[in-house]
Amino acid sequence: MGPLYKQIANKMKQEIIQGNWKEGMSIPTEASLCETFNASRVTVRQAIKTLVDENLLYKVQGSGTYVSERMVSHDIYRLKGFTEEMGELSKKTKSKIITFSMQEPPDFIQHILNLSEDEHVFFIRRLRLVDDIPLVVEDTYLPVSLFPDLSYEIMLGSKYDYIEKKKGFKISSSHQQVLPIMPSESIRELLRLEEGLPILKVELSSMFTDETVFEYTELYFKSDEYKFTITATRNG
């Protein structure tokens, strides 16, 4: 079950996720939390520090501890799909497919995916929305040879669910590069951005446990709605 302070931190996190502790609200006093969780002040302080380190809580000197605004978080070093990330925040997600086509890959995609000259890719542009707010434009290239049954309907849901659960592939890791850019007009319109506002672009290639590179994706983030975090790689 792990150390007591981590168990308490997880219970406190549930209070935030379930909306019992709302954004900007001060959390109960240390004395009250000690009573609630039947724990010492040292343990409760450790639990609070854990959530402060995760940016779920913040301290104001001489005032107390408050619930942070829950910006959407993209964890660069954990390979998680958009649906999975948003599910952890209890956010309602929707995917809108802008383009779904089969095509000859550009040279640099052919190189990244190690494709021969006659191989084709699926190209899918999706707009990812949270609570009906557009947050991410995702351009994905997937080899037809690996995913011959890929469909428009599948891409309305979770890409990684399809790859891991339906196709039975084991995903091991991804390589991600983050670049600040000025968005093209089409990206700006999809994300409803003001003109002249820079955004963050993530270039991502992912591989299976046998080191086959199976996707190349470019993600365009509405960066005023996102924070970027770095923790650990995906296990198993």
Phi, psi and chi 1 to 4 in degrees:
 res  aa     phi    psi   chi1   chi2   chi3   chi4
   1 MET       -  -16.4  -70.8 -174.8   67.6      -
   2 GLY    86.9  171.1      -      -      -      -
   3 PRO   -58.2  152.6  -15.5   25.0      -      -
   4 LEU   -59.0  -38.9 -177.8   57.9      -      -
   5 TYR   -64.6  -33.0   79.2   89.7      -      -
   6 LYS   -71.3  -37.5  -76.0 -165.7  174.1  175.8
   7 GLN   -61.9  -43.0  -66.2  173.8   40.6      -
   8 ILE   -66.5  -42.2  -67.9  170.3      -      -
   9 ALA   -58.4  -41.0      -      -      -      -
  10 ASN   -65.3  -38.4  -76.1  -26.2      -      -
  11 LYS   -66.5  -39.8  -72.9  175.8 -176.5  172.1
  12 MET   -66.0  -37.6  -69.8  163.1   66.5      -
  13 LYS   -62.4  -39.5 -168.7 -176.0  -71.4 -171.2
  14 GLN   -62.0  -36.3  -74.9  -53.0  -52.4      -
  15 GLU   -60.7  -37.5  -64.6  -71.0  -20.3      -
  16 ILE   -72.9  -48.3  -63.7  169.3      -      -
  17 ILE   -60.4  -40.3  -70.9  169.7      -      -
  18 GLN   -79.5   -4.6  -71.3  164.5   12.2      -
  19 GLY    83.7    8.3      -      -      -      -
  20 ASN   -71.7  -37.1  -60.5  -33.7      -      -
  21 TRP  -103.0  108.9  -67.9    1.7      -      -
  22 LYS   -90.2  159.6  -60.5 -172.0 -174.0  -55.2
  23 GLU   -53.8  133.2  -66.4  177.2   19.4      -
  24 GLY    82.8   -8.4      -      -      -      -
  25 MET   -81.2  144.3  168.8 -176.1  154.2      -
  26 SER   -79.6  139.9   64.0      -      -      -
  27 ILE   -81.7  164.9   68.8  169.5      -      -
  28 PRO   -56.6  157.9  -24.6   33.1      -      -
  29 THR   -65.0  160.1   62.7      -      -      -
  30 GLU   -57.3  -41.5  -76.1 -176.4    5.0      -
  31 ALA   -61.3  -42.8      -      -      -      -
  32 SER   -65.1  -41.6  171.5      -      -      -
  33 LEU   -67.1  -36.6  -68.7  169.0      -      -
  34 CYS   -59.1  -41.7  -71.2      -      -      -
  35 GLU   -69.6  -45.5 -163.3  173.7  -38.2      -
  36 THR   -58.7  -45.3  -59.8      -      -      -
  37 PHE  -100.0    4.8  -63.0  117.2      -      -
  38 ASN    49.7   52.9 -168.1   23.6      -      -
  39 ALA  -137.0  161.8      -      -      -      -
  40 SER   -74.8  162.6   69.8      -      -      -
  41 ARG   -62.8  -37.2 -163.2  163.8  -76.7 -129.8
  42 VAL   -60.0  -44.4  169.9      -      -      -
  43 THR   -65.8  -43.2  -57.1      -      -      -
  44 VAL   -63.2  -41.1  164.2      -      -      -
  45 ARG   -62.8  -38.4  -80.4  178.7 -176.1  159.5
  46 GLN   -63.0  -41.3  -91.9 -172.3  -62.1      -
  47 ALA   -63.4  -43.4      -      -      -      -
  48 ILE   -63.0  -44.3  -69.8  170.8      -      -
  49 LYS   -59.3  -39.1 -177.5 -179.9 -177.2  -56.8
  50 THR   -57.9  -44.8  -60.6      -      -      -
  51 LEU   -76.6  -28.0  -62.8 -170.8      -      -
  52 VAL   -65.9  -43.3  168.0      -      -      -
  53 ASP   -62.5  -29.0  -70.5  -15.1      -      -
  54 GLU   -88.2    4.9  -70.5 -177.7   27.8      -
  55 ASN    64.2   21.7  -65.0  -44.5      -      -
  56 LEU   -87.9  -27.1  -71.0  171.7      -      -
  57 LEU  -126.3  157.6  -60.6  175.6      -      -
  58 TYR  -141.7  149.8   65.8   94.4      -      -
  59 LYS  -101.4  142.3  -73.9  178.1  171.4  -70.2
  60 VAL  -117.6  119.5  175.8      -      -      -
  61 GLN   -53.8  126.5 -166.7   66.4   36.8      -
  62 GLY    74.8    4.6      -      -      -      -
  63 SER  -121.9  -46.0  175.0      -      -      -
  64 GLY   145.6 -165.4      -      -      -      -
  65 THR  -117.1  134.8  -56.0      -      -      -
  66 TYR  -125.0  158.6  -63.8   82.9      -      -
  67 VAL   -82.1  126.8  179.4      -      -      -
  68 SER   -71.2  158.0  -57.4      -      -      -
  69 GLU   -64.8  133.8  -92.8 -170.7   58.9      -
  70 ARG   -89.5   78.7  -72.6  167.8   62.4 -158.4
  71 MET   -64.7  149.4  -74.0 -178.8   77.7      -
  72 VAL   -67.9  135.2  176.7      -      -      -
  73 SER  -113.8  129.3  175.2      -      -      -
  74 HIS  -108.8  115.4  176.9   68.3      -      -
  75 ASP   -90.5  108.0 -169.0  -24.0      -      -
  76 ILE   -62.9  -38.1  -64.7  169.1      -      -
  77 TYR   -99.0    7.9  -77.2  152.3      -      -
  78 ARG  -111.1  126.9  -75.4 -178.1   71.2 -161.9
  79 LEU   -81.8   94.0  177.8   53.5      -      -
  80 LYS  -128.6  142.1  -68.6 -168.9  -63.2 -175.9
  81 GLY   -76.9  165.4      -      -      -      -
  82 PHE   -57.4  -45.7 -178.5   82.4      -      -
  83 THR   -60.2  -40.9  -50.6      -      -      -
  84 GLU   -66.9  -45.2 -163.4  177.5  -14.6      -
  85 GLU   -61.2  -45.2  -79.8 -168.3  -24.6      -
  86 MET   -70.7  -33.3  -62.7  -53.6  105.6      -
  87 GLY   -60.5  -36.2      -      -      -      -
  88 GLU   -67.2  -21.6  -70.4 -179.8    5.7      -
  89 LEU  -100.1    8.6  -73.7  175.1      -      -
  90 SER    55.6   37.9  -56.8      -      -      -
  91 LYS   -96.8  145.4  -61.7  -87.0 -170.2 -177.0
  92 LYS   -87.5  118.2 -176.2 -178.7  160.7 -163.7
  93 THR  -109.6  155.2   66.1      -      -      -
  94 LYS  -147.2  143.7 -170.7  164.3   66.9  177.6
  95 SER  -113.9  133.3  -66.2      -      -      -
  96 LYS  -116.0  120.4 -175.6  177.6  177.8 -176.0
  97 ILE   -85.1  121.0  -64.8  175.2      -      -
  98 ILE   -90.9  -41.0  -49.5  -60.8      -      -
  99 THR  -139.7  135.1  -52.5      -      -      -
 100 PHE  -138.9  110.4 -175.3   99.7      -      -
 101 SER  -147.6  160.3   65.6      -      -      -
 102 MET  -106.6  133.5 -172.2 -170.3  -65.2      -
 103 GLN  -152.7  166.3   58.4 -178.0 -121.9      -
 104 GLU   -74.8  133.3  -72.3 -175.9   13.5      -
 105 PRO   -75.0  147.4   25.9  -32.5      -      -
 106 PRO   -59.6  160.1  -18.0   27.6      -      -
 107 ASP   -55.6  -43.2  -72.1  -13.4      -      -
 108 PHE   -69.2  -30.7   82.0  100.9      -      -
 109 ILE   -70.5  -43.1  -60.0  -70.3      -      -
 110 GLN   -56.3  -40.6 -174.9 -178.2   -3.8      -
 111 HIS   -69.0  -46.6  176.0   70.7      -      -
 112 ILE   -61.6  -42.2  -70.4  168.9      -      -
 113 LEU   -89.4    3.2  -63.7  176.1      -      -
 114 ASN    54.4   48.3  -61.6  -49.5      -      -
 115 LEU   -97.2  150.5  -59.3  175.0      -      -
 116 SER   -80.2  168.9   58.4      -      -      -
 117 GLU   -63.1  -29.4  -79.5 -172.3   23.5      -
 118 ASP   -93.5    2.4   58.9  -15.6      -      -
 119 GLU   -83.2  145.2  -75.5 -168.9   81.6      -
 120 HIS  -108.7  164.2  -74.6   67.1      -      -
 121 VAL  -127.6  156.1  -66.7      -      -      -
 122 PHE   -86.5  135.1  -73.9  110.0      -      -
 123 PHE  -114.5  125.2  168.8   70.6      -      -
 124 ILE  -129.1  122.3  -51.7   99.2      -      -
 125 ARG  -103.9  121.8  167.4  168.1  -78.4 -172.5
 126 ARG  -120.7  142.9  -63.6 -168.2  -68.0 -179.8
 127 LEU  -100.8  122.9  179.4   63.3      -      -
 128 ARG  -102.5  125.1  -43.7  -54.7  -62.2  -88.8
 129 LEU  -116.0  144.0  -57.7   99.9      -      -
 130 VAL  -123.0  124.4  172.3      -      -      -
 131 ASP    49.3   40.5  -61.1  -25.5      -      -
 132 ASP    68.1   11.6  -70.8  -36.2      -      -
 133 ILE  -101.5  124.7  -62.1  166.2      -      -
 134 PRO   -69.9  124.9   23.5  -29.0      -      -
 135 LEU  -118.8  -32.4  -72.9 -167.9      -      -
 136 VAL  -140.8  136.8 -176.9      -      -      -
 137 VAL  -105.0  130.4  174.3      -      -      -
 138 GLU  -123.6  118.9  176.2 -168.3  -84.8      -
 139 ASP  -105.8  115.0  -71.5  -11.6      -      -
 140 THR  -119.5  137.7  -63.5      -      -      -
 141 TYR  -117.6  124.0  -63.3   84.1      -      -
 142 LEU  -129.2  133.3  -63.5  165.9      -      -
 143 PRO   -64.3  131.7  -18.0   30.5      -      -
 144 VAL   -62.1  -34.3  174.0      -      -      -
 145 SER   -62.3  -31.6   57.2      -      -      -
 146 LEU   -84.6  -31.1  -73.6  174.8      -      -
 147 PHE  -130.8   60.8  -50.2  108.0      -      -
 148 PRO   -64.4  -22.5   20.9  -31.3      -      -
 149 ASP   -96.6    8.6   59.5  -18.0      -      -
 150 LEU   -57.7  138.6 -171.6   70.5      -      -
 151 SER  -138.0  165.5   67.1      -      -      -
 152 TYR   -55.1  -44.3 -174.1   99.0      -      -
 153 GLU   -63.1  -41.3  -71.6   70.1   28.6      -
 154 ILE   -60.7  -41.7  -74.2  166.9      -      -
 155 MET   -75.0   -7.5  -67.5  -56.4  -70.6      -
 156 LEU   -73.7  -18.3  -74.6  170.9      -      -
 157 GLY  -107.1 -143.9      -      -      -      -
 158 SER   -91.0  120.9  165.1      -      -      -
 159 LYS   -61.8  -44.5  172.8  177.8   62.5 -174.9
 160 TYR   -72.5  -30.1  -69.9  146.4      -      -
 161 ASP   -60.8  -46.0  -95.1    5.0      -      -
 162 TYR   -60.2  -47.3  157.9   73.4      -      -
 163 ILE   -67.1  -43.1  -69.5  169.2      -      -
 164 GLU   -85.6  -46.5  -69.0 -173.0  -53.3      -
 165 LYS   -86.1  -41.8  -67.2  176.9 -176.8  172.8
 166 LYS   -84.1  -44.8 -175.5  171.4  179.6 -172.2
 167 LYS   -86.1  -20.6  -58.7  -60.8  -70.3 -178.7
 168 GLY    78.0   18.0      -      -      -      -
 169 PHE   -80.4  150.9  -69.7  117.3      -      -
 170 LYS  -104.0  114.6  -62.3  -77.3 -172.3 -164.7
 171 ILE   -88.1  132.9  -60.7  171.3      -      -
 172 SER  -107.6  -44.7   70.4      -      -      -
 173 SER  -161.8  171.1   61.1      -      -      -
 174 SER  -139.4  155.1   74.9      -      -      -
 175 HIS  -111.7  123.6  175.8  -94.1      -      -
 176 GLN  -125.1  138.6  -56.7 -170.8   41.7      -
 177 GLN  -127.3  129.4  179.5  170.9  -47.7      -
 178 VAL  -105.2  129.6 -176.5      -      -      -
 179 LEU  -132.4  131.3  -53.4  161.5      -      -
 180 PRO   -79.2  131.6   23.5  -24.3      -      -
 181 ILE  -139.9  165.0   63.9  158.4      -      -
 182 MET   -93.1  124.1  -66.5  -57.0  -64.6      -
 183 PRO   -70.9  152.6   26.8  -33.7      -      -
 184 SER   -68.9  166.7   65.0      -      -      -
 185 GLU   -61.2  -39.0 -168.6  172.8  -16.8      -
 186 SER   -65.4  -40.6   62.0      -      -      -
 187 ILE   -66.1  -43.5  -61.2  -70.6      -      -
 188 ARG   -60.4  -40.7 -170.5  164.6   55.8   79.0
 189 GLU   -68.4  -42.0  -73.9  176.9    0.3      -
 190 LEU   -63.8  -38.1  -74.1  168.3      -      -
 191 LEU   -90.5    0.2  -67.9  177.0      -      -
 192 ARG    55.4   51.6  -59.7  177.6 -159.8  160.9
 193 LEU   -96.4  149.9  -63.1  168.5      -      -
 194 GLU   -71.0  152.1  -68.4  176.5   27.0      -
 195 GLU   -66.0  140.9 -154.6  164.1  -17.7      -
 196 GLY    85.2    4.7      -      -      -      -
 197 LEU   -93.3  120.7 -166.8   69.0      -      -
 198 PRO   -73.4  155.5   24.8  -30.0      -      -
 199 ILE  -133.0  175.4   62.7  167.7      -      -
 200 LEU  -105.1  132.9  -70.1  172.1      -      -
 201 LYS  -112.5  133.3  174.7 -173.9  178.5 -175.2
 202 VAL  -113.2  125.2  172.0      -      -      -
 203 GLU   -99.9  124.1  -62.7  175.9  -10.6      -
 204 LEU  -132.3  129.3  175.6  155.0      -      -
 205 SER  -124.2  136.1   52.6      -      -      -
 206 SER  -121.3  151.7  -53.6      -      -      -
 207 MET  -134.9  157.7   63.4 -180.0   65.2      -
 208 PHE   -81.9  174.5  -63.2  141.1      -      -
 209 THR   -63.0  -23.3   49.6      -      -      -
 210 ASP   -88.1   10.4   66.8    0.0      -      -
 211 GLU    73.5   12.7  -61.1 -169.2   -7.6      -
 212 THR   -70.4  124.8  -60.7      -      -      -
 213 VAL   -81.3  118.6  178.6      -      -      -
 214 PHE  -109.9   -9.9   68.6   86.6      -      -
 215 GLU  -151.4  151.4   84.7  166.0  -47.6      -
 216 TYR  -129.8  128.1  173.9   74.1      -      -
 217 THR  -134.2  140.1  -67.4      -      -      -
 218 GLU  -113.8  124.9  -65.4  178.6  -20.6      -
 219 LEU  -113.0  131.2  -62.2  151.4      -      -
 220 TYR  -113.7  112.5  -59.7   89.0      -      -
 221 PHE   -99.4  135.5  -72.3   88.7      -      -
 222 LYS   -73.8   90.7 -168.0  173.9 -177.0 -177.5
 223 SER   -70.9  -15.6   40.4      -      -      -
 224 ASP   -76.5  -10.6   59.6  -20.7      -      -
 225 GLU  -103.8   -5.1  -60.0  -83.0   -3.7      -
 226 TYR  -119.7  145.6 -103.5   90.6      -      -
 227 LYS  -119.5  150.3   66.3  177.7 -178.8 -175.3
 228 PHE  -109.3  128.5  -77.7   68.1      -      -
 229 THR  -123.6  160.1   60.3      -      -      -
 230 ILE  -130.2  121.0  -61.2  172.3      -      -
 231 THR  -130.9  -97.7   55.4      -      -      -
 232 ALA  -130.0  168.4      -      -      -      -
 233 THR   -81.9  162.3   53.2      -      -      -
 234 ARG   -66.9  137.6 -173.4 -177.8 -175.9   94.1
 235 ASN   -94.0  146.0  -67.2  -38.5      -      -
 236 GLY    65.7      -      -      -      -      -
